[in-house]
């Protein structure tokens, strides 16, 4: 991959009249400790005219951990949120209320240009999801009576009923899309059979199958890197626990035995390590959300205990040894990373800026 960060910086420098708007990351312990070659976006609350029914405004910031530079790349008084990188790093998808106060899907390119990618009102809470080849985006649309899953091909013009298209016209909610590693199928959650179940369908909506068939809620599917298994959460044992099943719904295994009811808004997706040997999940220890590392082979899980903080939304770095996550020591969320085997924790986002909902891209 080309040096994406320099191209992003050049584009925004031109758009802002040559002013880079850089922030010094003095609170990072040392440049040698911070993960190199990592581009990370995060959200931060900003001031300005608010165009959002949630009565909040935020911008999306881009940070290069190697150069310790962060810039505001969305820079708008509306609510910009839920950023997601294309796999090749040439596009950033996000949601914004900048036009008519309607939360819609937007695309940002390397030169800093932003366009409204699709007009539908999207559902707040789940970020747009890129296909592995970076040509399509799956996202949730608030259709009024229910939530639908739409797929947009960014190579094709917008055509009503054709692009984007509805994955399945079900009378109940369809949510939480997850692409198979080969890009031929989506796993998602549907309520069409009376409860939240994990379904699998081809990208045109055909061959939709209920994989879980359980009266308890099954949510947040996540494909293993090799495409052989799907991880998900279920409350079939009264408490929310992590389960694994084969991609066809067979061989279901309960991977955790939590005795806590996980409350809060952070219904994240299980995060697979790059080599597929471990999953990072968010659990509750006492009353605080914490991170647990679960081994695919069934070895005892590793709990990262930090009293008095909420550690949420874990995401793996490329080395498979370190995890980035949100945490709120002192009552304000920032982004940290740690070596999960030894618990060595360092600040990743700028010290003086609230930061949440990280999305990461490793330069190659």
VORO-801378 format. One record per residue (C-alpha): y, z negated, x; residue in three letters. Coordinates in Angstrom, 3 decimals, m for minus. Example, Ala and Ser with C-alpha at 12.3 -4.5 7.8 and 13.67 -1.06 7.14 Angstrom:
residues 2
<pt <m4.500; m7.800; 12.300>; ALA>
<pt <m1.060; m7.140; 13.670>; SER>
//
This chain:
residues 364
<pt <0.000; 0.000; 0.000>; UNK>
<pt <3.526; 0.761; 1.239>; UNK>
<pt <5.931; m2.091; 1.832>; UNK>
<pt <6.589; m2.672; m1.859>; UNK>
<pt <9.009; m5.551; m1.369>; UNK>
<pt <11.427; m3.510; 0.754>; UNK>
<pt <11.411; m0.757; m1.867>; UNK>
<pt <12.046; m3.273; m4.642>; UNK>
<pt <14.846; m4.886; m2.615>; UNK>
<pt <16.417; m1.515; m1.841>; UNK>
<pt <16.399; m0.560; m5.514>; UNK>
<pt <18.007; m3.782; m6.669>; UNK>
<pt <20.506; m3.791; m3.819>; UNK>
<pt <21.708; m0.377; m4.953>; UNK>
<pt <21.804; m1.406; m8.609>; UNK>
<pt <23.815; m4.527; m7.788>; UNK>
<pt <26.323; m2.683; m5.620>; UNK>
<pt <24.718; m3.603; m2.304>; UNK>
<pt <24.591; m7.361; m2.980>; UNK>
<pt <21.085; m8.711; m2.411>; UNK>
<pt <21.453; m12.077; m4.197>; UNK>
<pt <18.982; m13.754; m1.831>; UNK>
<pt <17.965; m17.388; m1.998>; UNK>
<pt <16.903; m19.292; 1.107>; UNK>
<pt <13.559; m21.019; 0.596>; UNK>
<pt <14.370; m23.991; 2.790>; UNK>
<pt <11.989; m26.326; 0.937>; UNK>
<pt <8.902; m24.369; 1.987>; UNK>
<pt <7.307; m26.484; 4.692>; UNK>
<pt <7.139; m23.645; 7.235>; UNK>
<pt <7.078; m19.868; 7.176>; UNK>
<pt <3.664; m19.894; 8.859>; UNK>
<pt <2.242; m22.027; 6.026>; UNK>
<pt <3.533; m19.881; 3.165>; UNK>
<pt <1.093; m17.083; 2.198>; UNK>
<pt <2.156; m13.878; 3.939>; UNK>
<pt <2.186; m10.464; 2.302>; UNK>
<pt <2.513; m11.959; m1.186>; UNK>
<pt <4.898; m10.723; m3.856>; UNK>
<pt <5.336; m13.207; m6.671>; UNK>
<pt <7.378; m13.086; m9.842>; UNK>
<pt <8.304; m16.156; m11.820>; UNK>
<pt <10.540; m17.122; m14.708>; UNK>
<pt <13.561; m19.369; m14.469>; UNK>
<pt <15.922; m20.548; m17.179>; UNK>
<pt <19.425; m19.138; m16.892>; UNK>
<pt <22.696; m19.525; m18.739>; UNK>
<pt <24.314; m16.854; m20.864>; UNK>
<pt <24.314; m15.387; m24.339>; UNK>
<pt <20.986; m16.099; m25.981>; UNK>
<pt <19.223; m13.380; m27.973>; UNK>
<pt <16.003; m15.094; m28.847>; UNK>
<pt <14.740; m17.123; m31.818>; UNK>
<pt <13.142; m19.663; m29.471>; UNK>
<pt <16.707; m20.658; m28.471>; UNK>
<pt <16.106; m20.129; m24.765>; UNK>
<pt <17.006; m17.614; m22.081>; UNK>
<pt <15.227; m16.857; m18.842>; UNK>
<pt <15.200; m14.209; m16.132>; UNK>
<pt <12.422; m12.880; m13.957>; UNK>
<pt <12.725; m13.484; m10.226>; UNK>
<pt <10.909; m11.641; m7.459>; UNK>
<pt <10.008; m13.455; m4.253>; UNK>
<pt <8.594; m12.215; m0.961>; UNK>
<pt <6.830; m15.148; 0.658>; UNK>
<pt <6.736; m13.520; 4.106>; UNK>
<pt <10.516; m12.992; 4.254>; UNK>
<pt <11.313; m16.045; 2.122>; UNK>
<pt <13.613; m14.051; m0.155>; UNK>
<pt <13.959; m14.342; m3.938>; UNK>
<pt <16.101; m12.192; m6.227>; UNK>
<pt <16.804; m12.060; m9.945>; UNK>
<pt <15.352; m8.697; m10.968>; UNK>
<pt <15.789; m8.734; m14.755>; UNK>
<pt <19.298; m10.266; m14.764>; UNK>
<pt <20.049; m10.240; m18.492>; UNK>
<pt <21.306; m12.848; m20.989>; UNK>
<pt <18.270; m12.219; m23.206>; UNK>
<pt <14.888; m13.928; m22.859>; UNK>
<pt <12.838; m12.080; m20.203>; UNK>
<pt <9.318; m13.407; m19.854>; UNK>
<pt <5.591; m12.778; m19.257>; UNK>
<pt <5.810; m10.545; m16.180>; UNK>
<pt <2.678; m8.704; m15.007>; UNK>
<pt <2.276; m6.437; m11.963>; UNK>
<pt <0.571; m3.064; m12.128>; UNK>
<pt <m2.381; m3.067; m9.704>; UNK>
<pt <m0.589; m0.737; m7.263>; UNK>
<pt <2.661; m2.711; m7.360>; UNK>
<pt <4.804; 0.183; m8.598>; UNK>
<pt <5.591; m1.255; m12.044>; UNK>
<pt <6.361; m4.630; m13.547>; UNK>
<pt <5.630; m5.068; m17.248>; UNK>
<pt <7.390; m7.854; m19.126>; UNK>
<pt <8.675; m8.908; m22.541>; UNK>
<pt <12.353; m9.091; m23.411>; UNK>
<pt <14.606; m9.620; m26.420>; UNK>
<pt <17.434; m7.552; m24.920>; UNK>
<pt <17.506; m4.942; m27.699>; UNK>
<pt <18.339; m6.169; m31.220>; UNK>
<pt <16.796; m9.537; m30.448>; UNK>
<pt <13.289; m8.092; m30.909>; UNK>
<pt <10.766; m9.171; m28.297>; UNK>
<pt <9.323; m5.909; m26.983>; UNK>
<pt <7.415; m4.529; m24.018>; UNK>
<pt <9.486; m3.291; m21.062>; UNK>
<pt <8.672; m1.606; m17.762>; UNK>
<pt <10.535; m1.977; m14.488>; UNK>
<pt <10.067; 0.506; m11.624>; UNK>
<pt <10.540; 0.280; m7.856>; UNK>
<pt <14.126; 1.515; m8.046>; UNK>
<pt <15.061; m1.310; m10.416>; UNK>
<pt <15.209; 0.850; m13.540>; UNK>
<pt <14.189; m0.868; m16.782>; UNK>
<pt <13.102; 0.876; m19.964>; UNK>
<pt <11.768; m0.223; m23.294>; UNK>
<pt <8.157; 0.923; m23.105>; UNK>
<pt <7.231; 0.425; m26.773>; UNK>
<pt <9.226; m0.624; m29.856>; UNK>
<pt <6.750; m2.998; m31.532>; UNK>
<pt <7.559; m6.695; m31.820>; UNK>
<pt <5.174; m8.391; m29.415>; UNK>
<pt <3.588; m11.786; m29.835>; UNK>
<pt <5.001; m14.543; m27.651>; UNK>
<pt <2.641; m16.394; m25.336>; UNK>
<pt <0.221; m13.891; m23.768>; UNK>
<pt <1.394; m11.616; m20.956>; UNK>
<pt <0.772; m7.852; m21.056>; UNK>
<pt <m2.508; m6.925; m19.371>; UNK>
<pt <m2.881; m3.903; m17.075>; UNK>
<pt <m5.977; m1.716; m16.887>; UNK>
<pt <m7.597; m1.743; m13.429>; UNK>
<pt <m6.284; 1.752; m12.639>; UNK>
<pt <m2.729; 0.835; m13.681>; UNK>
<pt <m2.367; 3.551; m16.333>; UNK>
<pt <m2.642; 1.477; m19.531>; UNK>
<pt <m1.348; m1.832; m20.840>; UNK>
<pt <m2.977; m3.984; m23.526>; UNK>
<pt <m0.664; m6.340; m25.402>; UNK>
<pt <m0.396; m8.377; m28.589>; UNK>
<pt <1.769; m7.132; m31.458>; UNK>
<pt <3.051; m9.293; m34.290>; UNK>
<pt <2.116; m7.119; m37.262>; UNK>
<pt <3.355; m9.641; m39.831>; UNK>
<pt <0.175; m10.554; m41.695>; UNK>
<pt <m1.875; m10.615; m38.487>; UNK>
<pt <m1.721; m10.091; m34.734>; UNK>
<pt <m3.044; m6.736; m33.481>; UNK>
<pt <m3.955; m5.498; m30.021>; UNK>
<pt <m2.174; m2.346; m28.894>; UNK>
<pt <m2.850; m0.162; m25.862>; UNK>
<pt <m0.100; 1.885; m24.220>; UNK>
<pt <m0.761; 4.742; m21.780>; UNK>
<pt <2.328; 4.699; m19.541>; UNK>
<pt <1.673; 8.305; m18.428>; UNK>
<pt <2.067; 9.694; m21.936>; UNK>
<pt <5.111; 9.900; m24.243>; UNK>
<pt <5.438; 7.564; m27.199>; UNK>
<pt <3.824; 9.129; m30.271>; UNK>
<pt <3.508; 7.215; m33.532>; UNK>
<pt <m0.117; 6.279; m34.176>; UNK>
<pt <m1.259; 7.948; m30.953>; UNK>
<pt <0.451; 6.170; m28.064>; UNK>
<pt <0.399; 3.239; m28.230>; UNK>
<pt <m2.680; 2.868; m30.409>; UNK>
<pt <m4.208; m0.094; m32.232>; UNK>
<pt <m7.469; m1.231; m30.689>; UNK>
<pt <m8.949; m2.172; m34.064>; UNK>
<pt <m7.468; m2.329; m37.555>; UNK>
<pt <m8.963; m5.681; m38.495>; UNK>
<pt <m7.514; m7.765; m41.363>; UNK>
<pt <m7.485; m10.869; m39.139>; UNK>
<pt <m5.966; m11.675; m35.754>; UNK>
<pt <m7.122; m9.940; m32.556>; UNK>
<pt <m5.808; m11.604; m29.387>; UNK>
<pt <m6.228; m12.331; m25.653>; UNK>
<pt <m7.268; m8.904; m24.285>; UNK>
<pt <m9.165; m8.720; m20.981>; UNK>
<pt <m10.076; m5.431; m19.267>; UNK>
<pt <m13.531; m4.833; m17.850>; UNK>
<pt <m13.388; m4.156; m14.090>; UNK>
<pt <m14.258; m0.481; m14.632>; UNK>
<pt <m11.561; m0.082; m17.312>; UNK>
<pt <m13.918; 1.246; m19.986>; UNK>
<pt <m13.949; m1.793; m22.295>; UNK>
<pt <m11.917; m4.759; m23.454>; UNK>
<pt <m13.060; m8.259; m24.264>; UNK>
<pt <m10.841; m10.027; m26.783>; UNK>
<pt <m10.753; m12.791; m29.371>; UNK>
<pt <m11.013; m11.908; m33.048>; UNK>
<pt <m11.015; m13.972; m36.222>; UNK>
<pt <m12.500; m11.158; m38.336>; UNK>
<pt <m15.837; m12.958; m38.849>; UNK>
<pt <m14.252; m16.210; m40.013>; UNK>
<pt <m13.799; m18.025; m36.706>; UNK>
<pt <m12.484; m17.221; m33.240>; UNK>
<pt <m15.207; m15.225; m31.468>; UNK>
<pt <m15.327; m13.145; m28.294>; UNK>
<pt <m15.640; m9.431; m29.056>; UNK>
<pt <m16.156; m6.432; m26.828>; UNK>
<pt <m15.011; m2.889; m27.633>; UNK>
<pt <m14.367; 0.422; m25.949>; UNK>
<pt <m10.721; 1.177; m25.243>; UNK>
<pt <m10.495; 3.486; m28.269>; UNK>
<pt <m11.658; 0.610; m30.495>; UNK>
<pt <m15.163; 1.940; m31.059>; UNK>
<pt <m18.394; m0.015; m30.584>; UNK>
<pt <m16.730; m3.371; m31.376>; UNK>
<pt <m19.321; m6.133; m31.110>; UNK>
<pt <m19.212; m9.887; m31.670>; UNK>
<pt <m20.635; m11.436; m28.498>; UNK>
<pt <m20.540; m15.137; m29.385>; UNK>
<pt <m21.285; m15.534; m33.130>; UNK>
<pt <m20.482; m19.237; m33.205>; UNK>
<pt <m18.614; m21.262; m35.878>; UNK>
<pt <m16.643; m23.054; m33.149>; UNK>
<pt <m13.605; m21.404; m31.590>; UNK>
<pt <m14.363; m19.214; m28.548>; UNK>
<pt <m11.224; m18.078; m26.702>; UNK>
<pt <m9.662; m16.698; m23.501>; UNK>
<pt <m12.275; m14.235; m22.179>; UNK>
<pt <m12.220; m13.295; m18.489>; UNK>
<pt <m14.531; m10.750; m16.808>; UNK>
<pt <m16.186; m11.565; m13.500>; UNK>
<pt <m15.096; m9.237; m10.659>; UNK>
<pt <m18.506; m7.522; m10.705>; UNK>
<pt <m18.327; m7.000; m14.485>; UNK>
<pt <m21.654; m8.732; m15.101>; UNK>
<pt <m20.385; m11.875; m16.857>; UNK>
<pt <m17.561; m13.075; m19.096>; UNK>
<pt <m16.105; m16.563; m18.807>; UNK>
<pt <m14.459; m18.180; m21.827>; UNK>
<pt <m13.535; m21.489; m23.409>; UNK>
<pt <m15.290; m22.938; m26.446>; UNK>
<pt <m15.025; m26.112; m28.501>; UNK>
<pt <m18.631; m25.880; m29.728>; UNK>
<pt <m19.386; m29.248; m28.073>; UNK>
<pt <m16.368; m30.824; m29.868>; UNK>
<pt <m14.319; m30.708; m26.651>; UNK>
<pt <m13.026; m27.585; m24.944>; UNK>
<pt <m15.382; m26.505; m22.156>; UNK>
<pt <m15.959; m23.508; m19.924>; UNK>
<pt <m18.853; m21.177; m20.725>; UNK>
<pt <m20.357; m18.123; m19.043>; UNK>
<pt <m22.336; m15.339; m20.686>; UNK>
<pt <m23.618; m11.948; m19.666>; UNK>
<pt <m21.294; m9.096; m20.578>; UNK>
<pt <m23.582; m8.232; m23.516>; UNK>
<pt <m23.382; m11.786; m24.924>; UNK>
<pt <m26.765; m12.994; m23.652>; UNK>
<pt <m27.631; m15.938; m21.369>; UNK>
<pt <m24.875; m18.339; m22.460>; UNK>
<pt <m24.307; m21.242; m20.054>; UNK>
<pt <m22.059; m24.278; m20.496>; UNK>
<pt <m20.330; m24.794; m17.126>; UNK>
<pt <m18.318; m27.985; m17.735>; UNK>
<pt <m18.854; m31.195; m19.671>; UNK>
<pt <m15.342; m32.319; m20.506>; UNK>
<pt <m14.800; m35.303; m22.780>; UNK>
<pt <m11.090; m34.601; m23.211>; UNK>
<pt <m9.250; m32.697; m25.909>; UNK>
<pt <m6.827; m30.433; m24.049>; UNK>
<pt <m3.493; m30.391; m25.839>; UNK>
<pt <m0.379; m28.385; m25.051>; UNK>
<pt <0.751; m24.768; m25.040>; UNK>
<pt <m0.971; m23.632; m21.853>; UNK>
<pt <m4.068; m21.907; m23.232>; UNK>
<pt <m4.718; m20.032; m20.026>; UNK>
<pt <m7.523; m17.648; m19.092>; UNK>
<pt <m10.217; m18.798; m16.635>; UNK>
<pt <m9.289; m17.425; m13.198>; UNK>
<pt <m12.089; m15.905; m11.106>; UNK>
<pt <m11.955; m16.143; m7.326>; UNK>
<pt <m11.794; m12.709; m5.638>; UNK>
<pt <m15.451; m12.908; m4.590>; UNK>
<pt <m16.589; m14.087; m8.027>; UNK>
<pt <m18.173; m17.322; m6.785>; UNK>
<pt <m15.744; m19.798; m8.389>; UNK>
<pt <m13.413; m20.179; m11.358>; UNK>
<pt <m10.178; m22.140; m11.510>; UNK>
<pt <m9.455; m23.657; m14.903>; UNK>
<pt <m7.049; m26.077; m16.486>; UNK>
<pt <m8.562; m29.294; m17.769>; UNK>
<pt <m7.324; m32.703; m18.866>; UNK>
<pt <m7.854; m35.764; m16.692>; UNK>
<pt <m6.535; m38.778; m18.562>; UNK>
<pt <m3.503; m37.374; m20.377>; UNK>
<pt <m2.354; m34.948; m17.655>; UNK>
<pt <m3.415; m31.300; m17.401>; UNK>
<pt <m5.109; m30.776; m14.044>; UNK>
<pt <m6.949; m28.025; m12.185>; UNK>
<pt <m10.719; m27.915; m11.814>; UNK>
<pt <m12.713; m25.528; m9.614>; UNK>
<pt <m16.058; m24.534; m11.131>; UNK>
<pt <m18.824; m22.873; m9.091>; UNK>
<pt <m20.601; m19.905; m10.648>; UNK>
<pt <m23.932; m21.176; m9.286>; UNK>
<pt <m23.617; m24.449; m11.208>; UNK>
<pt <m22.708; m26.702; m8.267>; UNK>
<pt <m20.679; m29.797; m9.198>; UNK>
<pt <m17.057; m28.941; m10.105>; UNK>
<pt <m14.135; m30.015; m7.932>; UNK>
<pt <m11.293; m31.768; m9.782>; UNK>
<pt <m7.811; m31.713; m8.272>; UNK>
<pt <m6.393; m35.058; m9.374>; UNK>
<pt <m2.637; m35.639; m9.152>; UNK>
<pt <m1.506; m38.578; m11.253>; UNK>
<pt <1.673; m38.201; m13.266>; UNK>
<pt <1.988; m34.410; m13.012>; UNK>
<pt <0.948; m31.460; m15.145>; UNK>
<pt <m0.793; m28.873; m12.943>; UNK>
<pt <m1.371; m25.702; m14.948>; UNK>
<pt <m1.974; m21.936; m14.848>; UNK>
<pt <m4.018; m21.620; m11.634>; UNK>
<pt <m4.213; m18.201; m9.938>; UNK>
<pt <m6.163; m17.303; m6.798>; UNK>
<pt <m4.685; m15.915; m3.613>; UNK>
<pt <m6.546; m13.056; m1.933>; UNK>
<pt <m8.280; m15.245; 0.657>; UNK>
<pt <m10.195; m17.104; m2.068>; UNK>
<pt <m9.329; m20.409; m0.412>; UNK>
<pt <m5.891; m21.055; m1.879>; UNK>
<pt <m4.589; m21.308; m5.427>; UNK>
<pt <m1.069; m20.984; m6.797>; UNK>
<pt <m0.156; m23.018; m9.871>; UNK>
<pt <2.686; m24.518; m11.919>; UNK>
<pt <3.461; m28.207; m11.571>; UNK>
<pt <6.187; m30.536; m12.796>; UNK>
<pt <6.639; m33.473; m10.396>; UNK>
<pt <9.989; m34.961; m11.305>; UNK>
<pt <9.878; m33.337; m14.745>; UNK>
<pt <10.768; m29.750; m13.738>; UNK>
<pt <8.247; m26.958; m13.261>; UNK>
<pt <7.993; m25.212; m9.922>; UNK>
<pt <5.286; m23.122; m8.277>; UNK>
<pt <3.023; m24.560; m5.609>; UNK>
<pt <m0.027; m23.448; m3.676>; UNK>
<pt <m2.893; m25.394; m2.196>; UNK>
<pt <m6.109; m25.100; m0.237>; UNK>
<pt <m8.440; m26.314; m2.970>; UNK>
<pt <m11.139; m27.489; m0.563>; UNK>
<pt <m8.864; m29.996; 1.189>; UNK>
<pt <m6.101; m30.468; m1.408>; UNK>
<pt <m3.271; m29.484; 0.969>; UNK>
<pt <m0.318; m28.731; m1.388>; UNK>
<pt <2.948; m26.919; m0.538>; UNK>
<pt <5.962; m25.714; m2.524>; UNK>
<pt <6.002; m21.928; m2.951>; UNK>
<pt <9.049; m21.236; m5.148>; UNK>
<pt <12.688; m21.898; m4.119>; UNK>
<pt <13.473; m25.607; m3.920>; UNK>
<pt <16.627; m25.491; m6.029>; UNK>
<pt <15.366; m23.261; m8.829>; UNK>
<pt <13.072; m24.133; m11.765>; UNK>
<pt <10.125; m21.731; m11.692>; UNK>
<pt <7.263; m21.102; m14.090>; UNK>
<pt <4.625; m18.553; m15.133>; UNK>
<pt <3.841; m16.948; m11.763>; UNK>
<pt <2.434; m13.425; m11.443>; UNK>
<pt <1.224; m12.373; m8.015>; UNK>
<pt <0.543; m9.197; m6.095>; UNK>
<pt <m0.996; m9.024; m2.636>; UNK>
<pt <0.350; m6.209; m0.450>; UNK>
<pt <m2.373; m4.184; 1.248>; UNK>
//
